[in-house]
């Protein structure tokens, strides 16, 4: 029986679809079908997909995509649940998931010893489908194996391989993934996989002209979306509610991310990277991110609307916007604006693998219930890359108009370079932060280690000796119109400056506590304040150590 498509089609089109079904059933090449109309909508049910959530539909889906690629068009998923292993995207093809349509990542039938890992990160709300080995239509029993990558040593396993995914495409152009349906990675792992399992909902490598719009990603595995070397990429009005990274934009150029909701409690929500997975240090550049929401609620509670905040163990949830950790190629010419953070971590800008962060503007962010500081800028020297990978650079960064409340006080806002490799030319303005406070005199006396090669997180330095800002190994820092308050008294200086050359503070108002310095200066040159709390305007050409009260 031929299933209905999006619209009533003329008799000639119905005959064509019947011919495609017949060709597929007989293992004929779709290229034998001639005179196909342009922009034909290819209904996966016309190719044998059941959409019952139990019968595997991999072969039918891929046959529909192959037919659409031959003639140009849209592969249409009507309402239903389509159980599948690896789906092969093609150029000039749009995937359209109608409302009520779900593509469900299958579980391999073979035993690998990793089945328990899947169960640990599976929501109970979606039943586990029947064993896909019962499929008798020639469907695969596993995901495509991870392909060989000669540069795999320079980034995580998930960044090095693309084919072990639910949807994947390589060297493609003009590809779309459109909603309002759902891609559910219930059978994907969030860790490295063997040849049977998949760990990404959607992986794209070396593609151009890609649009992802209106669709929902649930339980996406290691990455709900991994885009590496994808140029002219649009991600708009997409919902991510996932068990590790939401979307990773790696070595990409000309990218627009807008109107997205990303709930990623266990890893980064919206992450820019510039790995060595393509065999070259390619920057991520010319990126605009706007009107997005980043959260770290319990997985599934964004989609069901309960917004569960019960996951407060350890250092708290993730769900942030981050540059790095893979950073071989650097990040250039990037704008972030009008975003909301809730029950999450804040901004993280990291260059630890030799890349350059430059020409960054970040504006209009609202943050609350923050498990880590609103701002973290780090140059490190992990140097994971080919021999000779240099120390990175961070410069020309502007951050403005941030309001943050209910912020954990263990880590103040951090700007941390390395000796002889300072973070340069950072301007922070119009910031209002309300910390929880509670820091002690013992914490104020701490001397954080450099931890040059450590994994970059604010926690890498331990509890810090200042309550509002910690700035070390920096040059050309300008801060103005800053307001900082606390829920309870904090015994640490508000601002610690260590090895800083050029620091100007204007119109800064910090809640004061009796006997506690406002600034703690160590090896500081060209320091100046104007209209800062209750202290007189201050200038210092060079200071070895001084407390400014």
C-alpha positions as CSV (number, residue, x, y, z in Angstrom):
1,X,0.0,0.0,0.0
2,X,1.4,3.4,-1.0
3,X,1.4,5.8,2.0
4,X,0.3,9.4,1.7
5,X,3.0,12.1,1.2
6,X,2.9,15.8,2.1
7,X,0.5,16.7,-0.7
8,X,-1.8,14.9,-3.2
9,X,0.4,14.0,-6.1
10,X,-0.6,13.6,-9.7
11,X,-1.0,10.1,-11.3
12,X,2.4,10.4,-13.0
13,X,4.1,11.1,-9.7
14,X,2.3,8.1,-8.0
15,X,3.5,5.9,-10.9
16,X,7.0,7.1,-10.3
17,X,6.9,6.4,-6.6
18,X,5.6,2.9,-7.3
19,X,8.5,2.4,-9.7
20,X,10.9,3.4,-7.1
21,X,9.4,1.0,-4.6
22,X,9.6,-1.8,-7.1
23,X,13.2,-0.9,-8.0
24,X,14.2,-0.9,-4.3
25,X,12.5,-4.3,-3.7
26,X,14.3,-5.8,-6.7
27,X,17.7,-4.3,-5.6
28,X,17.7,-2.1,-8.8
29,X,19.7,1.0,-8.9
30,X,17.5,4.1,-8.4
31,X,19.5,5.7,-11.3
32,X,17.5,3.4,-13.7
33,X,14.4,5.5,-12.9
34,X,14.2,8.4,-15.4
35,X,12.2,11.6,-15.8
36,X,11.9,12.2,-12.1
37,X,10.3,15.6,-11.4
38,X,12.6,18.2,-9.6
39,X,12.1,18.7,-5.9
40,X,10.1,15.5,-5.5
41,X,9.2,14.7,-1.9
42,X,10.3,11.2,-1.1
43,X,8.2,9.6,1.6
44,X,10.2,7.0,3.6
45,X,7.1,4.8,4.0
46,X,6.9,4.5,0.2
47,X,10.3,2.8,0.4
48,X,9.2,0.3,3.0
49,X,9.8,2.2,6.3
50,X,7.2,1.1,8.9
51,X,7.6,3.9,11.5
52,X,6.4,1.5,14.2
53,X,9.4,1.9,16.5
54,X,10.2,-1.8,16.5
55,X,11.0,-2.8,12.9
56,X,14.3,-1.5,11.7
57,X,13.9,1.1,8.9
58,X,17.6,1.8,8.1
59,X,17.5,0.3,4.5
60,X,14.3,2.1,3.6
61,X,15.5,5.4,4.8
62,X,18.8,5.2,3.0
63,X,16.9,4.1,-0.2
64,X,14.7,7.2,0.0
65,X,17.8,9.4,0.5
66,X,19.5,7.8,-2.5
67,X,16.5,8.4,-4.7
68,X,16.2,12.0,-3.5
69,X,19.9,12.6,-4.2
70,X,19.5,11.2,-7.7
71,X,16.8,13.7,-8.6
72,X,17.0,16.4,-5.9
73,X,14.3,16.7,-3.3
74,X,13.1,16.2,0.2
75,X,13.0,12.9,2.2
76,X,9.8,13.1,4.2
77,X,9.2,11.3,7.5
78,X,5.5,11.4,8.4
79,X,4.4,10.8,12.0
80,X,5.8,7.6,13.5
81,X,9.0,6.2,15.1
82,X,11.7,5.1,12.7
83,X,14.2,2.8,14.3
84,X,17.5,3.0,12.5
85,X,21.3,2.6,12.4
86,X,23.6,4.8,10.3
87,X,21.7,7.0,7.8
88,X,23.8,8.4,4.9
89,X,23.1,12.0,4.0
90,X,23.6,13.1,0.4
91,X,24.1,16.4,-1.4
92,X,21.0,18.4,-2.5
93,X,18.8,16.5,-0.1
94,X,16.6,17.8,2.7
95,X,15.5,15.6,5.5
96,X,12.1,16.7,6.8
97,X,10.7,15.2,10.1
98,X,7.0,16.1,10.4
99,X,5.4,16.7,13.7
100,X,5.1,13.4,15.6
101,X,8.0,11.9,13.5
102,X,11.0,10.5,15.5
103,X,14.1,8.9,14.1
104,X,15.2,6.6,16.9
105,X,18.8,5.4,17.2
106,X,18.8,1.6,17.4
107,X,20.9,-0.6,19.7
108,X,23.3,-3.1,18.2
109,X,22.2,-6.7,18.6
110,X,25.8,-7.9,19.2
111,X,27.3,-8.0,22.6
112,X,30.1,-5.6,23.2
113,X,30.4,-5.2,26.9
114,X,29.2,-1.6,26.6
115,X,25.5,-2.2,26.9
116,X,25.5,-1.2,30.5
117,X,27.0,2.2,29.6
118,X,24.0,2.8,27.3
119,X,21.6,1.9,30.0
120,X,23.2,4.4,32.4
121,X,22.4,7.3,30.2
122,X,19.0,6.3,28.8
123,X,15.8,8.0,29.9
124,X,13.2,5.5,31.1
125,X,10.4,7.5,29.3
126,X,11.1,5.9,25.9
127,X,10.8,2.1,25.8
128,X,13.6,0.0,24.4
129,X,12.6,-1.4,21.0
130,X,12.6,-5.0,20.0
131,X,15.9,-6.6,19.1
132,X,16.8,-5.3,15.5
133,X,18.1,-8.8,14.7
134,X,14.5,-9.8,14.0
135,X,14.6,-7.6,10.8
136,X,14.6,-9.9,7.8
137,X,14.9,-7.2,5.1
138,X,18.7,-6.9,4.9
139,X,19.1,-4.1,7.4
140,X,22.5,-3.6,9.1
141,X,22.9,-4.8,12.6
142,X,25.3,-2.1,13.7
143,X,26.3,1.4,13.1
144,X,28.9,2.2,10.4
145,X,32.4,1.6,11.9
146,X,34.6,4.6,12.8
147,X,36.7,5.4,9.8
148,X,40.5,5.7,10.0
149,X,41.9,9.1,10.9
150,X,45.6,9.5,10.8
151,X,45.4,12.5,13.1
152,X,43.3,10.8,15.7
153,X,46.0,11.3,18.4
154,X,45.4,15.0,18.5
155,X,41.7,15.1,19.6
156,X,39.2,13.0,21.5
157,X,37.9,9.9,19.8
158,X,34.5,11.5,19.2
159,X,36.1,14.3,17.2
160,X,38.3,12.0,15.1
161,X,35.5,9.8,13.6
162,X,32.2,10.6,11.9
163,X,30.7,7.5,10.3
164,X,29.8,5.9,13.7
165,X,26.7,8.1,13.9
166,X,23.0,8.0,13.5
167,X,23.1,10.6,10.6
168,X,26.4,11.4,8.9
169,X,27.7,13.1,5.8
170,X,31.1,13.8,4.4
171,X,32.2,16.1,1.5
172,X,28.6,17.1,0.9
173,X,26.9,20.4,-0.2
174,X,23.4,21.8,0.2
175,X,22.0,19.6,2.9
176,X,19.1,20.3,5.3
177,X,17.8,18.7,8.4
178,X,14.4,20.2,9.1
179,X,11.7,19.8,11.8
180,X,9.4,19.9,13.7
181,X,10.1,16.2,14.5
182,X,12.7,14.6,16.8
183,X,16.0,12.8,16.5
184,X,16.3,10.5,19.5
185,X,19.7,9.0,20.2
186,X,18.5,6.4,22.7
187,X,20.9,3.8,21.3
188,X,24.0,6.0,21.2
189,X,26.8,6.0,23.6
190,X,28.3,9.1,25.2
191,X,31.8,7.7,25.2
192,X,34.2,6.2,22.7
193,X,32.7,3.2,20.8
194,X,33.8,0.0,19.2
195,X,32.8,-0.9,15.7
196,X,29.2,-1.8,16.6
197,X,28.0,1.3,18.4
198,X,27.4,4.9,17.5
199,X,28.1,7.9,19.6
200,X,26.7,11.0,17.6
201,X,23.2,11.9,16.5
202,X,24.5,13.9,13.5
203,X,28.0,14.2,12.2
204,X,29.1,16.3,9.3
205,X,32.6,16.6,7.9
206,X,33.9,18.9,5.1
207,X,30.5,20.1,4.0
208,X,29.1,23.4,2.8
209,X,25.7,25.0,2.7
210,X,24.1,23.2,5.6
211,X,20.8,24.1,7.3
212,X,19.6,22.6,10.6
213,X,16.2,24.1,11.6
214,X,13.2,23.5,13.9
215,X,14.2,19.9,14.8
216,X,14.6,18.5,18.3
217,X,17.7,16.4,19.4
218,X,17.1,14.2,22.4
219,X,19.9,12.1,24.0
220,X,22.4,12.8,21.3
221,X,25.4,10.7,22.7
222,X,28.8,12.3,22.7
223,X,27.6,15.0,20.4
224,X,24.0,15.7,19.4
225,X,25.6,17.6,16.4
226,X,29.2,17.6,15.4
227,X,30.1,19.8,12.5
228,X,33.8,19.7,11.4
229,X,35.0,21.8,8.5
230,X,31.4,22.8,7.6
231,X,31.2,26.2,5.9
232,X,28.1,28.3,5.5
233,X,26.2,26.6,8.3
234,X,22.9,27.7,9.7
235,X,21.4,26.3,12.9
236,X,18.1,27.9,13.8
237,X,15.2,27.2,16.3
238,X,16.7,23.9,17.2
239,X,16.1,22.2,20.6
240,X,18.8,20.1,22.3
241,X,18.1,18.1,25.4
242,X,21.0,15.7,25.6
243,X,23.4,13.7,27.7
244,X,26.7,15.2,26.6
245,X,27.6,18.1,24.2
246,X,24.7,19.8,22.4
247,X,26.4,21.2,19.3
248,X,30.1,21.3,18.5
249,X,31.2,23.7,15.7
250,X,34.7,22.6,14.8
251,X,37.0,24.2,12.1
252,X,33.9,25.9,10.6
253,X,33.5,29.2,8.8
254,X,30.5,31.5,8.2
255,X,28.2,30.0,10.9
256,X,24.9,31.4,12.2
257,X,23.4,29.9,15.4
258,X,20.1,31.5,16.5
259,X,17.0,30.9,18.6
260,X,18.2,27.6,20.0
261,X,17.5,26.0,23.4
262,X,20.4,23.8,24.6
263,X,20.1,21.7,27.7
264,X,23.3,19.8,28.3
265,X,23.7,19.0,32.0
266,X,26.7,16.6,31.6
267,X,28.9,18.6,29.1
268,X,29.1,21.8,27.1
269,X,25.9,23.1,25.5
270,X,27.2,25.2,22.5
271,X,30.8,24.6,21.9
272,X,33.2,26.1,19.4
273,X,36.3,24.0,18.6
274,X,39.2,24.0,16.2
275,X,40.7,20.5,16.4
276,X,43.3,18.8,14.2
277,X,40.8,16.3,12.9
278,X,41.1,17.5,9.3
279,X,44.9,17.3,9.4
280,X,45.3,21.1,9.5
281,X,45.1,23.8,12.1
282,X,41.9,25.4,10.6
283,X,40.3,28.2,12.6
284,X,36.6,28.5,13.5
285,X,35.8,32.0,12.3
286,X,33.1,34.4,11.2
287,X,30.5,33.0,13.7
288,X,27.4,34.7,15.0
289,X,25.5,33.2,17.9
290,X,22.3,35.0,19.1
291,X,19.1,34.5,21.0
292,X,20.0,31.2,22.5
293,X,19.2,29.6,25.9
294,X,21.8,27.4,27.7
295,X,20.8,25.2,30.6
296,X,21.9,22.3,32.7
297,X,18.6,20.8,33.9
298,X,18.2,17.1,34.3
299,X,18.2,15.6,30.9
300,X,14.7,15.3,29.4
301,X,13.3,18.0,31.7
302,X,13.7,20.8,29.0
303,X,11.5,18.8,26.6
304,X,8.9,17.8,29.2
305,X,8.8,21.3,30.7
306,X,9.6,20.3,34.3
307,X,13.1,22.1,34.2
308,X,14.4,19.8,37.0
309,X,17.3,21.4,38.9
310,X,18.1,18.4,41.2
311,X,21.5,17.6,39.6
312,X,23.8,19.7,41.8
313,X,26.5,17.2,42.7
314,X,30.2,18.0,42.3
315,X,30.9,21.2,40.4
316,X,27.4,21.5,39.2
317,X,25.9,21.2,35.7
318,X,27.5,22.3,32.4
319,X,25.3,23.7,29.7
320,X,27.6,26.6,28.8
321,X,29.0,28.3,25.8
322,X,32.6,27.4,25.4
323,X,35.6,28.0,23.0
324,X,37.8,24.9,23.2
325,X,39.1,22.6,24.6
326,X,40.4,21.5,21.2
327,X,41.9,24.7,19.9
328,X,44.7,24.0,17.3
329,X,43.3,26.5,14.7
330,X,41.9,29.1,17.1
331,X,38.8,31.2,17.1
332,X,38.4,34.5,15.1
333,X,35.8,37.1,14.4
334,X,33.0,35.8,16.6
335,X,29.9,37.5,18.0
336,X,27.7,36.2,20.8
337,X,24.7,38.2,21.8
338,X,21.3,38.1,23.6
339,X,21.7,34.7,25.3
340,X,20.3,33.3,28.5
341,X,22.1,31.0,30.9
342,X,20.2,29.2,33.7
343,X,21.4,26.4,36.1
344,X,24.7,26.1,34.2
345,X,28.2,27.3,33.8
346,X,29.2,30.5,32.2
347,X,31.4,31.6,29.3
348,X,34.7,29.7,28.7
349,X,37.2,31.0,26.2
350,X,40.2,28.6,26.0
351,X,43.3,28.3,23.9
352,X,45.4,25.4,25.1
353,X,46.4,23.7,21.9
354,X,48.2,26.6,20.1
355,X,45.4,28.5,18.5
356,X,44.6,32.2,18.5
357,X,41.5,33.7,20.0
358,X,41.0,37.2,18.6
359,X,38.3,39.7,17.6
360,X,35.6,38.4,19.9
361,X,32.6,40.4,21.0
362,X,30.1,39.1,23.6
363,X,27.1,41.2,24.6
364,X,23.7,41.1,26.4
365,X,23.8,37.9,28.5
366,X,21.5,37.1,31.4
367,X,22.8,34.4,33.8
368,X,21.5,32.9,37.1
369,X,22.0,29.8,39.3
370,X,25.6,29.6,38.0
371,X,27.8,26.7,39.2
372,X,30.9,28.4,37.8
373,X,31.9,32.0,37.1
374,X,30.3,34.0,34.3
375,X,33.6,34.6,32.6
376,X,36.6,32.3,32.2
377,X,39.5,33.1,29.7
378,X,42.4,30.8,29.7
379,X,45.7,30.4,27.8
380,X,47.3,27.0,28.6
381,X,49.9,24.8,27.1
382,X,48.4,21.3,26.8
383,X,49.8,21.5,23.2
384,X,47.9,18.5,21.9
385,X,48.9,18.6,18.3
386,X,51.8,17.9,15.9
387,X,55.3,18.4,17.3
388,X,56.0,22.1,17.6
389,X,52.5,23.2,18.6
390,X,53.0,26.7,20.1
391,X,51.5,28.3,23.1
392,X,48.2,30.0,22.1
393,X,47.2,33.7,22.0
394,X,44.1,35.5,23.3
395,X,43.5,39.1,22.4
396,X,41.0,41.8,21.4
397,X,38.1,40.4,23.4
398,X,35.1,42.6,24.4
399,X,32.5,41.5,26.9
400,X,29.7,43.7,27.9
401,X,26.2,43.9,29.4
402,X,26.1,40.8,31.6
403,X,23.9,40.3,34.6
404,X,24.5,37.2,36.7
405,X,23.0,36.2,40.0
406,X,23.2,33.3,42.4
407,X,26.8,32.6,41.4
408,X,28.9,30.1,43.3
409,X,31.9,32.0,45.0
410,X,34.6,29.3,44.9
411,X,35.7,30.6,41.5
412,X,35.5,34.4,40.7
413,X,35.6,35.5,37.1
414,X,39.0,34.4,35.7
415,X,41.5,35.7,33.2
416,X,44.5,33.5,33.3
417,X,47.4,33.4,30.8
418,X,50.9,31.9,31.3
419,X,54.2,33.6,32.1
420,X,55.4,35.3,29.0
421,X,52.1,34.5,27.3
422,X,49.6,37.0,28.6
423,X,46.0,37.3,27.8
424,X,45.9,40.7,25.9
425,X,43.5,43.6,25.3
426,X,40.3,42.5,27.2
427,X,37.6,45.1,27.8
428,X,34.8,44.2,30.2
429,X,32.0,46.7,30.8
430,X,28.5,47.0,32.2
431,X,28.6,43.9,34.3
432,X,26.4,43.1,37.4
433,X,27.3,40.0,39.4
434,X,25.8,38.8,42.6
435,X,28.0,36.1,44.2
436,X,26.9,33.8,47.1
437,X,30.0,34.9,49.1
438,X,31.3,33.1,52.2
439,X,35.1,33.1,51.3
440,X,37.5,32.7,54.2
441,X,40.8,34.4,55.3
442,X,42.5,31.0,54.7
443,X,41.3,31.0,51.1
444,X,42.5,34.6,50.7
445,X,46.0,33.4,51.5
446,X,46.1,30.7,48.9
447,X,48.7,30.8,46.1
448,X,47.2,29.0,43.0
449,X,49.7,26.9,41.0
450,X,50.1,27.6,37.2
451,X,48.9,24.1,36.2
452,X,50.2,25.0,32.7
453,X,49.2,21.7,31.0
454,X,46.1,21.0,33.0
455,X,42.7,20.6,31.5
456,X,41.2,24.1,31.4
457,X,38.4,24.6,34.0
458,X,38.1,27.2,36.7
459,X,38.6,24.4,39.2
460,X,42.1,23.7,37.9
461,X,43.5,26.3,40.3
462,X,41.5,25.3,43.4
463,X,39.5,27.8,45.4
464,X,40.9,31.2,44.4
465,X,42.1,34.0,46.7
466,X,39.8,36.7,45.4
467,X,36.0,37.0,45.4
468,X,35.1,38.9,42.2
469,X,37.9,38.7,39.7
470,X,41.2,36.8,39.5
471,X,43.5,38.1,36.7
472,X,47.0,36.6,36.2
473,X,49.5,37.0,33.3
474,X,47.5,39.6,31.4
475,X,48.2,42.8,29.5
476,X,45.9,45.7,28.7
477,X,42.9,44.9,30.9
478,X,40.1,47.5,31.0
479,X,37.1,47.2,33.3
480,X,34.4,49.8,33.7
481,X,30.8,50.1,35.1
482,X,31.1,47.0,37.2
483,X,28.8,46.2,40.1
484,X,29.5,43.3,42.4
485,X,27.4,42.2,45.5
486,X,27.4,39.2,47.8
487,X,24.7,37.2,49.6
488,X,27.0,36.9,52.6
489,X,30.3,38.4,53.7
490,X,33.5,37.3,51.9
491,X,36.9,37.6,53.5
492,X,38.9,37.6,50.2
493,X,40.0,40.7,48.3
494,X,37.5,41.5,45.5
495,X,40.2,41.6,42.8
496,X,43.5,39.9,42.6
497,X,46.0,41.0,39.9
498,X,49.2,39.0,39.4
499,X,51.8,39.7,36.7
500,X,49.5,42.3,35.0
501,X,50.8,45.0,32.7
502,X,48.2,47.7,32.2
503,X,45.0,47.5,34.2
504,X,42.4,50.3,34.3
505,X,39.3,50.1,36.5
506,X,36.6,52.9,36.2
507,X,33.2,53.2,37.8
508,X,33.5,50.0,39.7
509,X,31.2,49.4,42.7
510,X,32.0,46.4,44.9
511,X,30.2,45.6,48.1
512,X,32.8,46.2,50.9
513,X,33.5,44.2,54.0
514,X,35.4,45.7,57.0
515,X,39.1,45.2,56.8
516,X,39.1,43.4,53.4
517,X,41.2,44.9,50.6
518,X,39.5,45.9,47.4
519,X,42.6,45.1,45.3
520,X,45.5,42.7,45.9
521,X,48.3,43.7,43.5
522,X,51.4,41.5,42.8
523,X,53.9,42.3,40.1
524,X,51.6,44.9,38.5
525,X,52.5,47.7,36.2
526,X,50.5,50.7,34.9
527,X,47.5,50.3,37.3
528,X,44.9,52.9,37.6
529,X,41.4,53.4,39.2
530,X,38.8,56.1,38.8
531,X,35.5,56.3,40.7
532,X,36.0,52.9,42.3
533,X,33.9,52.1,45.4
534,X,35.1,54.1,48.3
535,X,38.8,54.5,47.5
536,X,40.5,57.5,46.1
537,X,41.6,57.5,42.5
538,X,44.8,55.5,42.4
539,X,47.7,55.1,40.0
540,X,50.7,52.9,40.2
541,X,53.5,52.7,37.7
542,X,55.0,49.5,39.2
543,X,54.0,47.5,42.3
544,X,55.7,44.4,43.6
545,X,53.0,43.8,46.2
546,X,50.4,46.1,47.6
547,X,46.9,45.8,49.1
548,X,44.6,48.7,48.0
549,X,41.8,49.4,50.5
